Amino acid sequence: MPIVGTRFIKLEAERKTIDKITIGPINNRVDIKDITVRDVDVANIGKVLVITYAFKSSYKTADSKKEYGEIEITGEIDYLIDNPEKIQKEWKKNKKLDKQLMTEIMQVALNLSHIEAIVLSREVNLPSPIPMPRVKSD
């Protein structure tokens, strides 16, 4: 079934002041926070599964002792699927989704968040949260 909508709920980027920054690891994480069901009145879609996710990039110094930056993104994905109430009930019960659905939702959340996180990192002068391609000369 298709994704019929996405939106960002929260976009936050912060660069912390540290005397000396030696760039270290950048950790990216995405988690599903909640699943609800919503009626959509557009094009007779009906009920959709609304997946709320949170993405976070944490920037640490090379010695991993201090965090010098952070990007947090919260978003929602509207997913058209048969019997969304059943999936929501299963999520509420044991916080698990079908493997194929989970893979698709996580991929969309990562794709949307990485692109936005790159833009946000530039705005607060942090390194890109994902490695950028490099040109090699032979």
C-alpha positions as a printed NumPy array, in Angstrom:
array([[  0.   ,   0.   ,   0.   ],
       [  1.201,   3.541,  -0.663],
       [  2.413,   6.393,   1.431],
       [ -0.123,   9.184,   0.954],
       [  1.498,  11.953,   2.974],
       [  4.463,  13.062,   5.046],
       [  5.133,  16.088,   7.219],
       [  7.667,  17.391,   9.692],
       [  6.355,  18.26 ,  13.152],
       [  9.581,  19.484,  14.745],
       [ 12.911,  20.623,  13.278],
       [ 15.651,  21.54 ,  15.722],
       [ 19.399,  22.03 ,  15.322],
       [ 21.87 ,  23.171,  17.934],
       [ 25.598,  23.766,  17.902],
       [ 27.059,  23.925,  21.393],
       [ 30.001,  26.128,  22.294],
       [ 33.093,  24.147,  23.217],
       [ 36.587,  25.622,  23.49 ],
       [ 38.215,  23.093,  21.194],
       [ 36.301,  20.787,  18.878],
       [ 37.97 ,  17.768,  17.376],
       [ 35.342,  16.245,  15.127],
       [ 34.431,  12.751,  16.195],
       [ 31.604,  10.341,  15.549],
       [ 28.205,  11.456,  14.282],
       [ 25.488,   9.064,  15.375],
       [ 22.166,   8.97 ,  13.523],
       [ 19.125,   7.208,  14.894],
       [ 15.48 ,   6.924,  13.877],
       [ 12.725,   5.469,  16.071],
       [  9.008,   5.01 ,  15.695],
       [  7.351,   6.85 ,  18.562],
       [  3.659,   6.238,  17.98 ],
       [  1.092,   4.86 ,  15.57 ],
       [ -2.409,   6.275,  15.287],
       [ -5.271,   6.108,  12.813],
       [ -6.622,   9.221,  11.102],
       [ -9.492,   9.88 ,   8.699],
       [ -8.414,  11.541,   5.459],
       [-11.179,  13.325,   3.546],
       [ -9.159,  13.856,   0.377],
       [ -9.997,  11.681,  -2.683],
       [-12.102,   9.27 ,  -0.607],
       [ -8.988,   7.799,   0.994],
       [-10.658,   6.991,   4.305],
       [ -8.556,   5.868,   7.252],
       [ -4.761,   5.863,   7.183],
       [ -2.094,   4.683,   9.563],
       [ -0.15 ,   7.663,  10.929],
       [  3.362,   6.729,  11.98 ],
       [  5.152,   9.298,  14.151],
       [  8.935,   8.993,  14.075],
       [ 11.899,  10.749,  15.669],
       [ 15.302,  11.218,  14.032],
       [ 18.372,  12.372,  15.937],
       [ 21.929,  13.162,  14.916],
       [ 24.377,  13.476,  17.811],
       [ 27.765,  15.092,  17.223],
       [ 30.534,  14.119,  19.628],
       [ 34.138,  15.16 ,  19.987],
       [ 36.862,  12.729,  18.902],
       [ 37.31 ,  11.518,  22.478],
       [ 33.487,  11.065,  22.682],
       [ 33.393,  12.928,  25.981],
       [ 31.461,  15.989,  24.864],
       [ 28.528,  16.535,  22.564],
       [ 29.032,  19.626,  20.41 ],
       [ 25.884,  19.472,  18.325],
       [ 22.522,  17.876,  17.858],
       [ 19.804,  17.713,  15.218],
       [ 16.328,  16.472,  16.124],
       [ 13.512,  15.905,  13.66 ],
       [ 10.037,  14.611,  14.394],
       [  7.754,  13.698,  11.534],
       [  4.688,  11.784,  10.48 ],
       [  4.068,   9.379,   7.621],
       [  0.52 ,   8.666,   6.429],
       [  0.311,   5.097,   5.169],
       [ -2.724,   3.698,   3.352],
       [ -3.274,   0.099,   4.379],
       [ -6.148,  -2.307,   4.897],
       [ -7.359,  -2.501,   8.484],
       [ -5.169,   0.217,  10.046],
       [ -6.881,  -0.246,  13.416],
       [ -5.554,  -3.819,  13.642],
       [ -1.99 ,  -2.656,  13.025],
       [ -2.37 ,   0.165,  15.542],
       [ -3.714,  -2.247,  18.154],
       [ -0.781,  -4.623,  17.576],
       [  1.671,  -1.718,  17.907],
       [  0.095,  -0.531,  21.15 ],
       [  0.273,  -4.079,  22.518],
       [  3.89 ,  -5.039,  21.752],
       [  5.545,  -2.143,  19.836],
       [  6.176,  -4.297,  16.743],
       [  5.291,  -3.995,  13.073],
       [  5.36 ,  -6.394,  10.17 ],
       [  8.954,  -6.578,   8.904],
       [  8.121,  -5.352,   5.38 ],
       [  6.052,  -2.425,   6.68 ],
       [  8.749,  -1.514,   9.22 ],
       [ 11.444,  -1.577,   6.519],
       [  9.43 ,   0.675,   4.212],
       [  8.53 ,   3.169,   6.944],
       [ 12.077,   3.345,   8.33 ],
       [ 13.505,   3.893,   4.826],
       [ 11.125,   6.776,   4.133],
       [ 11.801,   8.315,   7.563],
       [ 15.565,   8.087,   7.007],
       [ 15.388,   9.5  ,   3.486],
       [ 13.297,  12.492,   4.537],
       [ 15.284,  13.127,   7.71 ],
       [ 18.743,  12.849,   6.191],
       [ 17.933,  15.418,   3.523],
       [ 16.478,  17.833,   6.065],
       [ 19.319,  17.189,   8.532],
       [ 21.889,  18.139,   5.874],
       [ 20.129,  21.483,   5.397],
       [ 19.815,  22.057,   9.159],
       [ 23.475,  21.167,   9.749],
       [ 24.52 ,  23.825,   7.254],
       [ 22.368,  26.437,   9.003],
       [ 24.151,  25.95 ,  12.344],
       [ 27.588,  25.199,  10.868],
       [ 27.79 ,  21.503,  11.786],
       [ 29.275,  18.812,   9.544],
       [ 26.843,  16.904,   7.347],
       [ 25.255,  14.064,   9.351],
       [ 26.02 ,  11.656,   6.502],
       [ 29.268,  11.435,   4.552],
       [ 29.217,  13.383,   1.319],
       [ 30.662,  11.815,  -1.841],
       [ 34.324,  12.543,  -2.469],
       [ 36.057,  12.832,  -5.805],
       [ 39.284,  10.863,  -6.136],
       [ 42.004,  11.7  ,  -8.595],
       [ 44.137,   8.857,  -9.898]])
